Amino acid sequence: MDAFYASVEQRDFPELRGKALAVGGSPDGRGVVATASYEARKFGVRSAMSSRQALLLCPHLVFTRPRFDVYKEVSDSIRSIFRRYTDLIEPLSLDEAYLDVTTDKMGIGSAIDIAKAIKLAIQEELQLTASAGVSTNKFIAKIASDFEKPNGLTFIGPSKIITFLERLPIEKFFGVGKVTAQKMKGYGIYTGLDLKQFGEHELVRRFGKSGKFFYHMVRGEDNRPVKPNRISKSVGIEDTFETDMRERTEMITEFKLLCEKLEKRLSGKSKEGRTVTIKIKFSDFTQITRSKTSGYYISSAEDVLEQVLDLFAKVDTEEKRVRLLGVTLSNFYDADLEKLSNPQLRLF
């Protein structure tokens, strides 16, 4: 989806249309931008950017609070549209998914035409735009989906994949962030063709485990299937405060509220897990995480809070101000069960 949260807000509130909009954060410089409209992106405003920095780039930026319940409803409607065309749908987030259209439920006969039909249905029924990438595997389709945003459709056929990747700037490769891109440029890697000059062992030596991924991605190799029953690895919730917290009693109260909200999310997903993680971000934007793994599965607010308080007791917050708290549960029962059902082969 194109600037999903911001586009939903502009759809529902006409007075926001055409304006530089940030979903999340606040005009007093507190909080973090969740999504920026394309009008705001022209000024350099991006998701995960602090409100303070966003305002420096775009002083007339308009802020609005996120409505995640609405975004979830819209996401469900989008997936209902997907299901008209295929049952092989692997959601990545509320606004993104992989679709395998090998089995053509509507008998359209063309992956490109299916993508066009889905885009048109989303626009006509939900008054939103989406961008699609069509190709032979997930990695190439992902790159293609970002290539002509917003409201784009990019097809990269088998005969074009190698040429396309060789010409692609390295920062456009899915999985290559700003830090990695700068490191690659230090080795003279500016395009896919430059990356292709390095062997697999050399890339692993320079970039660790990611080197193997880089070696295969620049050759367009990705054999991962679309998994419709993709198992969530974690469920979390966090809150950024309008005013920094100083008192531990306030923080404990906030943790209690977060655990109650987390219990509702876990219940909706029928999840229970063994690992609790807390996240604390301080007023200087430094942050820490602390985790604890139990020998049993939990999901209730009471049980999660018990682990949270045990972790929090070991964190020194004296003379510090806290701007964000978060709680995450992971190591789910169903994920552990899948590992037992599909053990990894070990090489000796």
C-alpha positions as CSV (number, residue, x, y, z in Angstrom):
1,M,0.0,0.0,0.0
2,D,1.1,3.6,-0.6
3,A,1.8,5.6,2.6
4,F,-0.9,3.4,4.1
5,Y,-1.7,5.0,7.5
6,A,-1.4,8.5,6.0
7,S,-3.5,7.6,3.0
8,V,-6.3,6.2,5.2
9,E,-6.3,9.4,7.2
10,Q,-6.5,11.6,4.1
11,R,-9.3,9.4,2.7
12,D,-11.4,9.7,5.9
13,F,-10.7,13.4,6.6
14,P,-10.8,15.5,3.5
15,E,-9.3,18.5,5.3
16,L,-6.0,16.5,5.4
17,R,-5.8,15.9,1.7
18,G,-2.9,17.5,-0.1
19,K,-1.2,18.4,3.1
20,A,2.1,17.3,4.5
21,L,0.9,14.8,7.1
22,A,2.6,12.7,9.7
23,V,0.7,9.9,11.5
24,G,2.2,9.6,15.0
25,G,4.4,12.1,16.8
26,S,3.2,15.5,17.9
27,P,3.6,19.2,17.0
28,D,5.5,19.9,20.2
29,G,8.4,17.8,18.9
30,R,7.7,14.7,21.0
31,G,7.2,11.2,19.7
32,V,8.1,9.4,16.5
33,V,6.5,9.5,13.0
34,A,4.8,6.2,12.1
35,T,4.0,7.1,8.5
36,A,4.4,10.3,6.4
37,S,2.2,11.3,3.4
38,Y,3.9,11.8,0.0
39,E,3.5,15.5,0.4
40,A,5.6,15.3,3.6
41,R,8.1,12.9,2.1
42,K,9.0,15.6,-0.5
43,F,10.6,17.4,2.4
44,G,12.5,14.3,3.7
45,V,10.1,13.3,6.4
46,R,10.2,9.5,6.9
47,S,8.8,6.9,9.2
48,A,10.7,6.3,12.5
49,M,11.9,9.9,12.4
50,S,11.5,12.0,15.6
51,S,8.9,14.7,15.4
52,R,11.5,17.3,16.2
53,Q,13.6,16.3,13.2
54,A,10.5,16.1,11.0
55,L,9.4,19.6,12.0
56,L,12.9,21.0,11.1
57,L,12.5,19.5,7.6
58,C,8.9,20.5,7.2
59,P,7.7,23.3,9.6
60,H,4.1,23.2,8.3
61,L,3.8,19.4,9.0
62,V,0.4,18.4,10.3
63,F,0.3,15.6,12.9
64,T,-2.5,13.2,13.6
65,R,-2.8,10.3,16.0
66,P,-2.7,6.7,14.6
67,R,-6.0,4.7,14.5
68,F,-4.7,1.2,14.4
69,D,-8.1,-0.4,14.7
70,V,-9.2,1.4,11.5
71,Y,-6.0,0.3,9.7
72,K,-6.6,-3.3,10.7
73,E,-10.1,-3.2,9.3
74,V,-8.9,-1.7,6.0
75,S,-6.1,-4.4,5.9
76,D,-8.7,-7.1,6.4
77,S,-10.7,-5.7,3.5
78,I,-7.6,-5.6,1.3
79,R,-6.9,-9.3,2.0
80,S,-10.5,-10.2,1.2
81,I,-9.8,-8.7,-2.3
82,F,-6.6,-10.8,-2.5
83,R,-8.6,-14.0,-1.8
84,R,-10.7,-13.5,-4.9
85,Y,-7.6,-14.2,-6.9
86,T,-5.5,-16.6,-4.9
87,D,-5.4,-18.5,-1.6
88,L,-1.6,-18.3,-1.4
89,I,-1.2,-15.0,0.6
90,E,1.7,-14.3,2.9
91,P,1.1,-11.1,4.9
92,L,4.2,-9.2,5.9
93,S,2.4,-6.4,7.8
94,L,-0.9,-4.6,7.7
95,D,0.0,-3.0,4.4
96,E,2.1,-5.5,2.5
97,A,1.9,-9.1,1.4
98,Y,3.3,-11.7,-1.1
99,L,0.8,-13.4,-3.4
100,D,1.5,-16.5,-5.4
101,V,-0.9,-16.5,-8.4
102,T,0.3,-19.7,-10.1
103,T,-3.2,-21.0,-9.4
104,D,-5.4,-18.4,-11.1
105,K,-8.8,-18.6,-9.3
106,M,-10.4,-16.1,-11.6
107,G,-8.9,-17.6,-14.8
108,I,-7.4,-14.3,-15.9
109,G,-4.3,-15.9,-17.4
110,S,-1.8,-13.2,-16.6
111,A,0.0,-12.2,-13.4
112,I,0.3,-8.6,-14.7
113,D,-3.5,-8.5,-15.3
114,I,-4.2,-10.0,-11.9
115,A,-2.1,-7.2,-10.3
116,K,-4.0,-4.6,-12.3
117,A,-7.3,-6.1,-11.3
118,I,-6.3,-6.1,-7.6
119,K,-5.0,-2.5,-7.8
120,L,-8.3,-1.4,-9.5
121,A,-10.5,-3.2,-6.9
122,I,-8.6,-1.5,-4.0
123,Q,-8.9,1.9,-5.6
124,E,-12.6,1.5,-6.4
125,E,-13.8,-0.2,-3.3
126,L,-11.5,1.4,-0.6
127,Q,-10.4,4.7,-2.3
128,L,-6.8,3.8,-1.7
129,T,-3.8,3.1,-4.0
130,A,-1.4,0.3,-4.0
131,S,1.8,-0.5,-5.8
132,A,2.6,-4.0,-7.2
133,G,5.7,-5.8,-8.2
134,V,5.3,-8.8,-10.5
135,S,8.2,-11.3,-11.0
136,T,9.3,-14.9,-10.7
137,N,10.2,-14.9,-7.0
138,K,9.6,-13.0,-3.7
139,F,12.9,-11.0,-3.7
140,I,12.5,-9.6,-7.2
141,A,8.8,-8.9,-6.7
142,K,9.6,-6.9,-3.5
143,I,12.1,-4.7,-5.3
144,A,9.7,-4.2,-8.2
145,S,6.8,-3.2,-5.8
146,D,8.9,-0.3,-4.5
147,F,10.2,0.8,-7.9
148,E,7.4,3.0,-9.2
149,K,5.6,4.2,-6.0
150,P,3.0,5.5,-5.6
151,N,0.3,3.7,-7.6
152,G,2.9,1.8,-9.6
153,L,3.1,-1.6,-11.3
154,T,6.4,-3.0,-12.3
155,F,6.9,-6.3,-14.1
156,I,10.4,-7.8,-14.2
157,G,10.3,-10.9,-16.4
158,P,12.9,-13.7,-16.4
159,S,14.8,-12.4,-19.3
160,K,15.1,-8.9,-17.7
161,I,16.1,-9.9,-14.1
162,I,19.9,-10.0,-14.5
163,T,20.1,-6.7,-16.4
164,F,17.8,-5.0,-14.0
165,L,19.7,-6.1,-11.0
166,E,23.1,-5.2,-12.5
167,R,22.0,-1.6,-13.1
168,L,20.2,-1.2,-9.8
169,P,21.8,1.2,-7.3
170,I,22.9,-0.8,-4.3
171,E,20.8,1.2,-1.8
172,K,17.7,0.0,-3.8
173,F,18.3,-3.6,-3.0
174,F,15.8,-5.0,-0.4
175,G,17.8,-5.8,2.7
176,V,20.5,-3.2,2.2
177,G,20.1,-0.4,4.7
178,K,21.9,3.0,4.9
179,V,24.8,1.7,7.0
180,T,25.4,-1.4,4.8
181,A,25.1,0.7,1.7
182,Q,27.8,3.1,2.9
183,K,30.0,0.1,3.8
184,M,29.5,-1.4,0.4
185,K,30.4,1.9,-1.3
186,G,33.6,1.8,0.8
187,Y,34.5,-1.3,-1.2
188,G,33.6,0.3,-4.5
189,I,30.1,-1.4,-4.7
190,Y,27.7,1.1,-6.1
191,T,25.5,-1.1,-8.3
192,G,24.4,-4.7,-8.6
193,L,27.1,-5.2,-11.2
194,D,29.8,-4.0,-8.8
195,L,28.4,-6.4,-6.1
196,K,28.5,-9.3,-8.6
197,Q,32.3,-9.1,-8.8
198,F,32.6,-10.4,-5.3
199,G,32.5,-14.1,-4.5
200,E,30.3,-15.6,-1.9
201,H,33.1,-16.3,0.6
202,E,34.5,-12.8,0.2
203,L,31.0,-11.3,0.9
204,V,30.6,-13.5,3.9
205,R,34.0,-12.3,5.2
206,R,33.1,-8.7,4.8
207,F,29.4,-8.7,5.7
208,G,28.9,-11.8,7.9
209,K,25.9,-14.1,7.3
210,S,24.2,-11.4,5.2
211,G,27.0,-11.9,2.6
212,K,25.5,-15.2,1.5
213,F,22.1,-13.5,1.0
214,F,23.8,-10.6,-1.0
215,Y,25.6,-13.1,-3.2
216,H,22.3,-14.9,-4.2
217,M,20.1,-11.8,-4.4
218,V,22.2,-10.0,-7.0
219,R,21.8,-13.1,-9.2
220,G,18.0,-13.0,-8.7
221,E,18.1,-16.3,-6.8
222,D,15.3,-16.8,-4.2
223,N,13.5,-20.2,-3.9
224,R,11.4,-19.3,-0.8
225,P,7.8,-20.3,-1.3
226,V,4.9,-18.0,-0.4
227,K,3.7,-19.2,3.0
228,P,0.0,-18.5,3.7
229,N,0.3,-19.6,7.3
230,R,3.3,-17.5,8.1
231,I,3.9,-17.7,11.9
232,S,4.4,-14.5,13.8
233,K,7.7,-14.5,15.7
234,S,6.6,-11.8,18.2
235,V,3.8,-9.6,19.3
236,G,4.5,-6.3,21.0
237,I,3.2,-3.0,22.0
238,E,4.8,0.3,23.0
239,D,3.9,3.8,23.9
240,T,5.7,7.1,23.4
241,F,4.8,9.7,26.1
242,E,3.9,13.3,25.5
243,T,5.9,14.2,28.7
244,D,9.0,12.3,29.8
245,M,8.4,10.0,32.8
246,R,10.7,10.4,35.9
247,E,8.9,8.3,38.6
248,R,9.3,4.5,38.6
249,T,5.8,4.2,40.0
250,E,4.5,5.9,36.8
251,M,6.5,3.6,34.7
252,I,5.2,0.5,36.5
253,T,1.6,1.8,36.0
254,E,2.4,2.2,32.2
255,F,3.9,-1.3,32.0
256,K,0.7,-2.6,33.6
257,L,-1.4,-0.9,30.9
258,L,0.8,-2.2,28.2
259,C,0.6,-5.7,29.4
260,E,-3.2,-5.5,29.5
261,K,-3.2,-4.2,25.8
262,L,-0.7,-7.0,24.9
263,E,-3.0,-9.6,26.4
264,K,-5.8,-8.5,24.1
265,R,-3.6,-8.7,21.0
266,L,-2.3,-12.1,22.0
267,S,-5.9,-13.3,22.6
268,G,-6.9,-12.1,19.1
269,K,-4.0,-14.1,17.6
270,S,-4.4,-17.1,19.9
271,K,-0.7,-16.7,20.9
272,E,1.2,-17.7,24.1
273,G,5.0,-17.5,24.4
274,R,8.0,-18.0,26.6
275,T,10.1,-14.9,26.1
276,V,9.2,-11.4,27.5
277,T,11.2,-8.4,26.3
278,I,10.9,-4.8,27.7
279,K,12.1,-1.8,25.7
280,I,13.0,1.5,27.3
281,K,13.9,4.7,25.4
282,F,15.3,7.6,27.3
283,S,15.0,11.3,26.6
284,D,18.4,11.4,24.9
285,F,17.0,8.8,22.4
286,T,19.3,6.0,23.7
287,Q,17.4,2.8,24.4
288,I,17.8,-0.6,26.0
289,T,16.1,-3.9,25.8
290,R,16.0,-6.7,28.4
291,S,14.6,-10.2,27.9
292,K,13.7,-13.2,30.0
293,T,12.7,-16.7,28.8
294,S,10.6,-19.0,30.9
295,G,10.3,-22.8,30.7
296,Y,6.5,-22.4,30.3
297,Y,4.1,-20.5,28.0
298,I,2.3,-17.4,29.1
299,S,-0.2,-14.9,27.6
300,S,-2.2,-13.3,30.4
301,A,-1.4,-9.7,31.5
302,E,-0.8,-10.8,35.0
303,D,1.9,-13.4,34.0
304,V,3.6,-11.1,31.5
305,L,3.6,-8.2,34.0
306,E,5.3,-10.5,36.6
307,Q,8.2,-11.1,34.1
308,V,8.2,-7.4,33.1
309,L,8.6,-6.2,36.7
310,D,11.4,-8.7,37.3
311,L,13.3,-7.3,34.3
312,F,12.5,-3.7,35.2
313,A,13.8,-4.1,38.7
314,K,17.3,-4.6,37.3
315,V,17.2,-1.4,35.2
316,D,18.6,1.8,36.8
317,T,16.4,4.8,35.9
318,E,17.6,7.1,38.6
319,E,18.2,10.7,37.3
320,K,16.9,9.5,33.9
321,R,13.8,10.5,32.0
322,V,11.9,7.9,30.0
323,R,10.1,8.8,26.7
324,L,9.0,5.3,25.6
325,L,8.2,1.9,27.1
326,G,7.4,-1.3,25.3
327,V,6.6,-4.9,26.0
328,T,7.0,-7.9,23.6
329,L,6.2,-11.6,23.9
330,S,8.0,-14.1,21.6
331,N,9.1,-17.8,21.4
332,F,5.5,-18.8,20.7
333,Y,4.1,-22.3,21.2
334,D,3.2,-22.7,17.5
335,A,6.6,-21.5,16.3
336,D,8.3,-24.0,18.7
337,L,6.0,-26.7,17.5
338,E,7.0,-26.0,13.9
339,K,10.7,-26.3,14.8
340,L,10.1,-29.7,16.3
341,S,8.1,-30.8,13.3
342,N,10.8,-29.5,10.9
343,P,14.2,-30.0,12.6
344,Q,17.2,-28.3,11.0
345,L,19.8,-30.6,9.4
346,R,23.2,-30.3,11.0
347,L,26.4,-30.7,9.0
348,F,29.4,-32.3,10.6
